[in-house]
Amino acid sequence: MHRGVETELYLRPGLAEDNFVAMALGNLAGRDLAAARHERLVWQILRVELTHQHHFRLLIAHPDRRLDLGIKEDLKGILGRLSDLTVEALHAELDRARAGGLEVVPLRTVHEVVDFWQDNFWTAIGGPAPLGPEFP
């Protein structure tokens, strides 16, 4: 499968059903994008765990070929429309989608470690400035 499109989903902090909301947004966006483009698409919804926080990531790909550049704009519009829905409306929309044959992709959790590695040589030749005090 070819690499597809990655979109970060940052939900409102403290949202009670954030796992459900991310899963519903990802599945409904994937369904709507496939329908709008008349293509078969596959997607995954990831809960990305960091040390003390998390966010969500939607991955969408075509199983047989690369996606064209316009897909990000299409996805942006679809996610914008879906983000206006309440949690209750997302439940209802997902139920209708399931009744219409949507195979819901479950949320998958992944862990990422933030890399704070700093190379003084890289900084000396014009790389980014160090985040904290320089180490000898």
MDTraj code that builds the backbone (N, CA, C; nanometers):
import mdtraj as md
import numpy as np

residues = "MET HIS ARG GLY VAL GLU THR GLU LEU TYR LEU ARG PRO GLY LEU ALA GLU ASP ASN PHE VAL ALA MET ALA LEU GLY ASN LEU ALA GLY ARG ASP LEU ALA ALA ALA ARG HIS GLU ARG LEU VAL TRP GLN ILE LEU ARG VAL GLU LEU THR HIS GLN HIS HIS PHE ARG LEU LEU ILE ALA HIS PRO ASP ARG ARG LEU ASP LEU GLY ILE LYS GLU ASP LEU LYS GLY ILE LEU GLY ARG LEU SER ASP LEU THR VAL GLU ALA LEU HIS ALA GLU LEU ASP ARG ALA ARG ALA GLY GLY LEU GLU VAL VAL PRO LEU ARG THR VAL HIS GLU VAL VAL ASP PHE TRP GLN ASP ASN PHE TRP THR ALA ILE GLY GLY PRO ALA PRO LEU GLY PRO GLU PHE PRO".split()
xyz = np.array([
    [0.0852, -0.1178, 0.0000],
    [0.0000, 0.0000, 0.0000],
    [0.0897, 0.1239, 0.0000],
    [0.0466, 0.2251, -0.0735],
    [0.1210, 0.3505, -0.0819],
    [0.0947, 0.4357, 0.0411],
    [0.1920, 0.5175, 0.0725],
    [0.1756, 0.6117, 0.1837],
    [0.0625, 0.7079, 0.1505],
    [-0.0157, 0.7411, 0.2472],
    [-0.1297, 0.8278, 0.2246],
    [-0.1135, 0.9623, 0.2906],
    [-0.2205, 1.0092, 0.3491],
    [-0.2263, 1.1402, 0.4112],
    [-0.2381, 1.1219, 0.5619],
    [-0.1620, 1.2007, 0.6369],
    [-0.1707, 1.2015, 0.7831],
    [-0.2271, 1.3353, 0.8268],
    [-0.3248, 1.3306, 0.9140],
    [-0.3832, 1.4520, 0.9691],
    [-0.3917, 1.4376, 1.1201],
    [-0.3381, 1.5350, 1.1898],
    [-0.3462, 1.5341, 1.3357],
    [-0.4829, 1.5848, 1.3780],
    [-0.5425, 1.5194, 1.4761],
    [-0.6716, 1.5610, 1.5306],
    [-0.6498, 1.6018, 1.6759],
    [-0.6600, 1.7294, 1.7023],
    [-0.6458, 1.7800, 1.8390],
    [-0.7851, 1.8181, 1.8872],
    [-0.8340, 1.7426, 1.9841],
    [-0.9668, 1.7674, 2.0379],
    [-0.9585, 1.8594, 2.1585],
    [-1.0709, 1.9164, 2.1936],
    [-1.0778, 2.0064, 2.3078],
    [-1.0341, 1.9321, 2.4345],
    [-0.9393, 1.9865, 2.5097],
    [-0.8945, 1.9211, 2.6333],
    [-1.0122, 1.9003, 2.7289],
    [-1.0148, 1.7832, 2.7913],
    [-1.1191, 1.7528, 2.8883],
    [-1.2470, 1.6977, 2.8277],
    [-1.2501, 1.6778, 2.6967],
    [-1.3674, 1.6217, 2.6311],
    [-1.3926, 1.4830, 2.6880],
    [-1.5134, 1.4580, 2.7378],
    [-1.5439, 1.3344, 2.8099],
    [-1.5273, 1.2098, 2.7238],
    [-1.5702, 1.2121, 2.6018],
    [-1.5656, 1.0943, 2.5157],
    [-1.4656, 1.1130, 2.4016],
    [-1.3453, 1.1578, 2.4341],
    [-1.2519, 1.1916, 2.3267],
    [-1.2147, 1.0723, 2.2394],
    [-1.2020, 0.9518, 2.2967],
    [-1.1721, 0.8342, 2.2147],
    [-1.2841, 0.8079, 2.1146],
    [-1.4082, 0.8144, 2.1603],
    [-1.5202, 0.7943, 2.0694],
    [-1.5245, 0.9036, 1.9627],
    [-1.5078, 1.0271, 2.0030],
    [-1.5150, 1.1392, 1.9086],
    [-1.4094, 1.1233, 1.7997],
    [-1.2866, 1.0904, 1.8380],
    [-1.1802, 1.0723, 1.7388],
    [-1.2115, 0.9557, 1.6462],
    [-1.2591, 0.8444, 1.7021],
    [-1.2927, 0.7278, 1.6217],
    [-1.4058, 0.7594, 1.5249],
    [-1.5075, 0.8292, 1.5733],
    [-1.6216, 0.8645, 1.4879],
    [-1.5792, 0.9628, 1.3794],
    [-1.5038, 1.0663, 1.4160],
    [-1.4565, 1.1632, 1.3163],
    [-1.3744, 1.0949, 1.2077],
    [-1.2828, 1.0078, 1.2481],
    [-1.1979, 0.9397, 1.1514],
    [-1.2764, 0.8510, 1.0566],
    [-1.3684, 0.7721, 1.1106],
    [-1.4467, 0.6824, 1.0266],
    [-1.5424, 0.7576, 0.9344],
    [-1.6072, 0.8582, 0.9874],
    [-1.6999, 0.9351, 0.9043],
    [-1.6253, 1.0161, 0.7984],
    [-1.5101, 1.0704, 0.8343],
    [-1.4305, 1.1449, 0.7366],
    [-1.3804, 1.0520, 0.6263],
    [-1.3342, 0.9340, 0.6636],
    [-1.2890, 0.8372, 0.5640],
    [-1.4010, 0.7964, 0.4698],
    [-1.5177, 0.7697, 0.5263],
    [-1.6339, 0.7339, 0.4443],
    [-1.6722, 0.8472, 0.3502],
    [-1.6818, 0.9691, 0.4044],
    [-1.7245, 1.0833, 0.3231],
    [-1.6225, 1.1168, 0.2150],
    [-1.4946, 1.1056, 0.2473],
    [-1.3902, 1.1343, 0.1493],
    [-1.3934, 1.0315, 0.0361],
    [-1.4097, 0.9047, 0.0707],
    [-1.4178, 0.8002, -0.0319],
    [-1.5390, 0.8220, -0.1219],
    [-1.6515, 0.8594, -0.0623],
    [-1.7724, 0.8827, -0.1411],
    [-1.7571, 1.0051, -0.2314],
    [-1.6996, 1.1113, -0.1792],
    [-1.6836, 1.2341, -0.2576],
    [-1.5884, 1.2144, -0.3746],
    [-1.4880, 1.1314, -0.3565],
    [-1.3864, 1.1107, -0.4600],
    [-1.4147, 0.9876, -0.5457],
    [-1.5188, 0.9116, -0.5095],
    [-1.5547, 0.7892, -0.5824],
    [-1.4355, 0.6934, -0.5899],
    [-1.3700, 0.6753, -0.4745],
    [-1.2532, 0.5887, -0.4647],
    [-1.2678, 0.4981, -0.3440],
    [-1.1984, 0.3870, -0.3496],
    [-1.1915, 0.2990, -0.2331],
    [-1.0709, 0.3446, -0.1515],
    [-1.0949, 0.3864, -0.0288],
    [-0.9876, 0.4326, 0.0591],
    [-0.9842, 0.3452, 0.1834],
    [-0.8696, 0.3410, 0.2468],
    [-0.8553, 0.2734, 0.3756],
    [-0.8029, 0.3759, 0.4747],
    [-0.8342, 0.3560, 0.6017],
    [-0.7907, 0.4525, 0.7025],
    [-0.7684, 0.3857, 0.8367],
    [-0.6933, 0.4562, 0.9189],
    [-0.6684, 0.4184, 1.0576],
    [-0.6836, 0.5430, 1.1430],
    [-0.7292, 0.5235, 1.2647],
    [-0.7374, 0.6323, 1.3610],
    [-0.6484, 0.5923, 1.4788],
    [-0.5507, 0.6761, 1.5091],
    [-0.4548, 0.6462, 1.6145],
    [-0.4716, 0.7412, 1.7321],
    [-0.4625, 0.6859, 1.8509],
    [-0.4488, 0.7675, 1.9721],
    [-0.2992, 0.7691, 1.9996],
    [-0.2375, 0.8850, 1.9867],
    [-0.0934, 0.8989, 2.0013],
    [-0.0642, 0.9419, 2.1444],
    [-0.0074, 0.8501, 2.2211],
    [0.0252, 0.8753, 2.3616],
    [0.1659, 0.9336, 2.3714],
    [0.1759, 1.0485, 2.4363],
    [0.3042, 1.1080, 2.4685],
    [0.3249, 1.0910, 2.6184],
    [0.4248, 1.1522, 2.6759],
    [0.4532, 1.1320, 2.8177],
    [0.3370, 1.1722, 2.9077],
    [0.2842, 1.2937, 2.8920],
    [0.1772, 1.3400, 2.9805],
    [0.0567, 1.3918, 2.9045],
    [0.0451, 1.3566, 2.7791],
    [-0.0673, 1.4048, 2.6990],
    [-0.0902, 1.3092, 2.5822],
    [-0.1936, 1.3353, 2.5065],
    [-0.2207, 1.2553, 2.3875],
    [-0.2937, 1.3413, 2.2846],
    [-0.2913, 1.2966, 2.1634],
    [-0.3715, 1.3542, 2.0569],
    [-0.4064, 1.2404, 1.9622],
    [-0.4754, 1.2708, 1.8563],
    [-0.5198, 1.1671, 1.7646],
    [-0.4667, 1.1956, 1.6254],
    [-0.4523, 1.0909, 1.5473],
    [-0.4010, 1.1046, 1.4112],
    [-0.4876, 1.0193, 1.3192],
    [-0.5263, 1.0770, 1.2076],
    [-0.6029, 1.0069, 1.1052],
    [-0.5104, 0.9809, 0.9867],
    [-0.5004, 0.8553, 0.9474],
    [-0.4209, 0.8149, 0.8323],
    [-0.5162, 0.7635, 0.7255],
    [-0.5082, 0.8186, 0.6055],
    [-0.5945, 0.7760, 0.4949],
    [-0.5059, 0.7437, 0.3762],
    [-0.5334, 0.6301, 0.3117],
    [-0.4542, 0.5891, 0.1956],
    [-0.5437, 0.5178, 0.0945],
    [-0.4944, 0.5090, -0.0273],
    [-0.5584, 0.4290, -0.1309],
    [-0.4817, 0.2977, -0.1339],
    [-0.5480, 0.1835, -0.1353],
    [-0.4742, 0.0570, -0.1283],
    [-0.3897, 0.0261, -0.2517],
    [-0.4180, 0.0902, -0.3660],
    [-0.3507, 0.0531, -0.4892],
    [-0.2626, 0.1611, -0.5510],
    [-0.2767, 0.2849, -0.5094],
    [-0.2004, 0.3909, -0.5746],
    [-0.1811, 0.5085, -0.4801],
    [-0.0997, 0.6030, -0.5255],
    [-0.0776, 0.7250, -0.4478],
    [-0.1988, 0.8165, -0.4600],
    [-0.2204, 0.8938, -0.3569],
    [-0.3297, 0.9903, -0.3587],
    [-0.2825, 1.1211, -0.4215],
    [-0.3749, 1.1931, -0.4833],
    [-0.3367, 1.3192, -0.5459],
    [-0.3305, 1.4313, -0.4429],
    [-0.2749, 1.5429, -0.4833],
    [-0.2505, 1.6536, -0.3908],
    [-0.3777, 1.7183, -0.3379],
    [-0.4871, 1.7114, -0.4101],
    [-0.6102, 1.7771, -0.3677],
    [-0.6816, 1.7103, -0.2528],
    [-0.6351, 1.5947, -0.2126],
    [-0.7067, 1.5200, -0.1087],
    [-0.7034, 1.5920, 0.0263],
    [-0.5960, 1.6616, 0.0566],
    [-0.5880, 1.7320, 0.1855],
    [-0.6934, 1.8407, 0.1960],
    [-0.7167, 1.9117, 0.0868],
    [-0.8189, 2.0173, 0.0874],
    [-0.9576, 1.9561, 0.1037],
    [-0.9828, 1.8447, 0.0351],
    [-1.1114, 1.7760, 0.0479],
    [-1.1327, 1.7297, 0.1918],
    [-1.0281, 1.6711, 0.2505],
    [-1.0363, 1.6212, 0.3879],
    [-1.0576, 1.7355, 0.4862],
    [-0.9920, 1.8466, 0.4632],
    [-1.0068, 1.9635, 0.5513],
    [-1.1531, 2.0086, 0.5566],
    [-1.2178, 2.0160, 0.4423],
    [-1.3584, 2.0558, 0.4387],
    [-1.4491, 1.9570, 0.5096],
    [-1.4235, 1.8287, 0.4898],
    [-1.5051, 1.7250, 0.5538],
    [-1.4872, 1.7291, 0.7050],
    [-1.3635, 1.7375, 0.7516],
    [-1.3397, 1.7440, 0.8968],
    [-1.3975, 1.8718, 0.9566],
    [-1.3925, 1.9811, 0.8826],
    [-1.4525, 2.1054, 0.9305],
    [-1.6025, 2.0901, 0.9526],
    [-1.6677, 2.0241, 0.8580],
    [-1.8124, 2.0021, 0.8706],
    [-1.8428, 1.9077, 0.9871],
    [-1.7671, 1.7988, 0.9984],
    [-1.7922, 1.7015, 1.1051],
    [-1.7609, 1.7587, 1.2432],
    [-1.6651, 1.8479, 1.2519],
    [-1.6266, 1.9024, 1.3822],
    [-1.7346, 1.9922, 1.4418],
    [-1.8296, 2.0346, 1.3591],
    [-1.9407, 2.1149, 1.4107],
    [-2.0473, 2.0309, 1.4796],
    [-2.0414, 1.8976, 1.4649],
    [-2.1422, 1.8097, 1.5237],
    [-2.1181, 1.7912, 1.6736],
    [-2.2251, 1.7756, 1.7469],
    [-2.2146, 1.7437, 1.8897],
    [-2.1800, 1.5960, 1.9050],
    [-2.1453, 1.5561, 2.0255],
    [-2.1143, 1.4154, 2.0519],
    [-2.2371, 1.3292, 2.0221],
    [-2.3550, 1.3776, 2.0595],
    [-2.4782, 1.3032, 2.0341],
    [-2.5037, 1.2891, 1.8839],
    [-2.4780, 1.3959, 1.8093],
    [-2.4959, 1.3907, 1.6639],
    [-2.3943, 1.2962, 1.6001],
    [-2.2731, 1.2904, 1.6540],
    [-2.1738, 1.1959, 1.6033],
    [-2.2183, 1.0517, 1.6275],
    [-2.2748, 1.0253, 1.7465],
    [-2.3287, 0.8918, 1.7752],
    [-2.4351, 0.8554, 1.6724],
    [-2.5286, 0.9459, 1.6477],
    [-2.6377, 0.9192, 1.5534],
    [-2.5836, 0.8999, 1.4116],
    [-2.4915, 0.9837, 1.3695],
    [-2.4345, 0.9738, 1.2347],
    [-2.3568, 0.8436, 1.2171],
    [-2.2826, 0.8031, 1.3182],
    [-2.2074, 0.6785, 1.3104],
    [-2.3021, 0.5590, 1.3072],
    [-2.4103, 0.5649, 1.3848],
    [-2.5111, 0.4580, 1.3802],
    [-2.5731, 0.4461, 1.2419],
    [-2.6054, 0.5599, 1.1794],
    [-2.6605, 0.5580, 1.0426],
    [-2.5581, 0.5011, 0.9441],
    [-2.4318, 0.5383, 0.9625],
    [-2.3268, 0.4888, 0.8734],
    [-2.3106, 0.3374, 0.8869],
    [-2.3148, 0.2885, 1.0102],
    [-2.3064, 0.1430, 1.0328],
    [-2.4243, 0.0719, 0.9679],
    [-2.5428, 0.1279, 0.9845],
    [-2.6625, 0.0689, 0.9234],
    [-2.6516, 0.0702, 0.7710],
    [-2.5787, 0.1685, 0.7174],
    [-2.5583, 0.1779, 0.5735],
    [-2.4429, 0.0926, 0.5219],
    [-2.3793, 0.0164, 0.6107],
    [-2.2747, -0.0759, 0.5679],
    [-2.1316, -0.0359, 0.6004],
    [-2.1107, 0.0745, 0.6699],
    [-1.9750, 0.1155, 0.7050],
    [-1.9152, 0.0166, 0.8045],
    [-1.7973, -0.0352, 0.7715],
    [-1.7226, -0.1177, 0.8657],
    [-1.6346, -0.0237, 0.9463],
    [-1.6701, -0.0043, 1.0710],
    [-1.6009, 0.0924, 1.1562],
    [-1.4615, 0.0413, 1.1909],
    [-1.3632, 0.1251, 1.1680],
    [-1.2251, 0.0941, 1.2028],
    [-1.2050, 0.1352, 1.3481],
    [-1.1583, 0.0426, 1.4324],
    [-1.1398, 0.0784, 1.5742],
    [-1.0198, 0.1706, 1.5948],
    [-1.0233, 0.2406, 1.7050],
    [-0.9135, 0.3273, 1.7459],
    [-0.7961, 0.2399, 1.7884],
    [-0.6770, 0.2785, 1.7490],
    [-0.5563, 0.2049, 1.7849],
    [-0.4647, 0.2997, 1.8617],
    [-0.4064, 0.2528, 1.9704],
    [-0.3174, 0.3351, 2.0524],
    [-0.1722, 0.3073, 2.0166],
    [-0.0963, 0.4153, 1.9975],
    [0.0480, 0.4050, 1.9740],
    [0.1173, 0.4975, 2.0728],
    [0.2404, 0.4660, 2.1043],
    [0.3184, 0.5481, 2.1974],
    [0.4325, 0.6132, 2.1210],
    [0.4509, 0.7426, 2.1407],
    [0.5614, 0.8155, 2.0796],
    [0.6444, 0.8779, 2.1897],
    [0.7738, 0.8765, 2.1685],
    [0.8660, 0.9377, 2.2625],
    [0.9195, 1.0640, 2.1965],
    [0.9124, 1.1743, 2.2667],
    [0.9659, 1.2995, 2.2150],
    [1.1172, 1.2919, 2.2206],
    [1.1822, 1.3263, 2.1107],
    [1.3273, 1.3178, 2.1020],
    [1.3883, 1.4558, 2.1288],
    [1.4530, 1.4705, 2.2441],
    [1.5155, 1.5968, 2.2814],
    [1.6657, 1.5937, 2.2577],
    [1.7117, 1.5034, 2.1743],
    [1.8535, 1.4902, 2.1455],
    [1.9067, 1.6206, 2.0883],
    [2.0222, 1.6622, 2.1340],
    [2.0827, 1.7876, 2.0882],
    [2.2262, 1.7598, 2.0468],
    [2.2640, 1.8030, 1.9286],
    [2.3985, 1.7831, 1.8766],
    [2.4660, 1.9196, 1.8663],
    [2.5687, 1.9432, 1.9472],
    [2.6363, 2.0718, 1.9475],
    [2.7029, 2.1018, 1.8134],
    [2.7504, 1.9992, 1.7426],
    [2.8086, 2.0210, 1.6108],
    [2.7029, 2.0749, 1.5148],
    [2.5843, 2.0145, 1.5174],
    [2.4741, 2.0594, 1.4319],
    [2.4389, 2.2048, 1.4615],
    [2.4330, 2.2411, 1.5867],
    [2.4020, 2.3781, 1.6252],
    [2.5112, 2.4739, 1.5757],
    [2.6367, 2.4313, 1.5846],
    [2.7491, 2.5162, 1.5439],
    [2.7475, 2.5458, 1.3942],
    [2.6960, 2.4551, 1.3130],
    [2.6956, 2.4781, 1.1678],
    [2.5640, 2.5374, 1.1188],
    [2.4787, 2.5800, 1.2109],
    [2.3578, 2.6504, 1.1695],
    [2.2287, 2.5780, 1.1942],
    [2.2340, 2.4703, 1.2690],
    [2.1112, 2.3996, 1.3017],
    [2.0294, 2.4789, 1.4013],
    [1.9164, 2.4252, 1.4431],
    [1.8319, 2.4987, 1.5375],
    [1.9022, 2.5220, 1.6707],
    [1.8672, 2.6273, 1.7376],
    [1.9242, 2.6607, 1.8667],
    [1.8822, 2.5567, 1.9690],
    [1.9643, 2.5307, 2.0683],
    [1.9295, 2.4315, 2.1695],
    [1.8065, 2.4731, 2.2484],
    [1.7339, 2.3729, 2.2980],
    [1.6128, 2.3978, 2.3746],
    [1.6446, 2.4405, 2.5172],
    [1.7548, 2.3965, 2.5689],
    [1.7902, 2.4273, 2.7070],
    [1.9363, 2.4607, 2.7172],
    [1.9926, 2.4494, 2.8371],
    [2.1355, 2.4807, 2.8520],
    [2.2203, 2.3825, 2.7724],
    [2.3316, 2.4315, 2.7208],
    [2.4225, 2.3454, 2.6441],
    [2.4976, 2.2560, 2.7405],
    [2.5206, 2.1331, 2.6973],
    [2.5953, 2.0381, 2.7766],
    [2.7369, 2.0291, 2.7211],
    [2.8366, 2.0144, 2.8092],
    [2.9761, 2.0061, 2.7618],
    [3.0004, 1.8808, 2.6819],
])
top = md.Topology()
chain = top.add_chain()
for i, resn in enumerate(residues, 1):
    res = top.add_residue(resn, chain, resSeq=i)
    for name in ("N", "CA", "C"):
        top.add_atom(name, md.element.get_by_symbol(name[0]), res)
traj = md.Trajectory(xyz[None], top)
